[in-house]
Amino acid sequence: MESEGMITMILIAAVVFTTVGWFHFAVLSRTVPPVIDSNMSRAAQHTSLVALIGTLHAFEAFIYALVFRWSQSLGLGGFKPGEPLSLMDVYYFSLVNYTTLGLGDIYPSGHLRFLAGMESLGGFLLLSCSASYLFSVAQSHVKKGN
């Protein structure tokens, strides 16, 4: 039974990791070019992009929070201390984990630990890609002299 839980969690984590990554790049590729090509000032474009990307990351952490809750209902683990936690508590954990901040006041147990590791890896990857994307947009504006 233990190995079934492990395999289930690996499959869940792989699907969520891949789906969130695909979603992130799909949203960026469809929303950023219209902002860059708009008649907005550069400051308004950058502000819009930061807001868009921040919202995107917050949404992705929420997806992980929902998967944590669902996986918990499947008996794949829980959270310590103070079970049961509200959805907001799990979302808070997910945001802290996604950003790799890792405060440690709430932490997963059981197979949820694997999902937490995958979320940290994915969050680090997507946050880094977003920062790189913003940097390249800013650099292209500097090169154009705008």
Secondary structure, DSSP 8 states (H G I E B T S, - for coil): -HHHHHHHHHHHHHHHHHHHHHHHHHHHHHHHHHHHTSSS-HHHHHHHHHHHHHHHHHHHHHHHHHHHHHHHHTTSEEEESSSS--HHHHHHHHHHHHTT----SSEEEETHHHHHHHHHHHHHHHHHHHHHHHHHHHHHHHHHT-
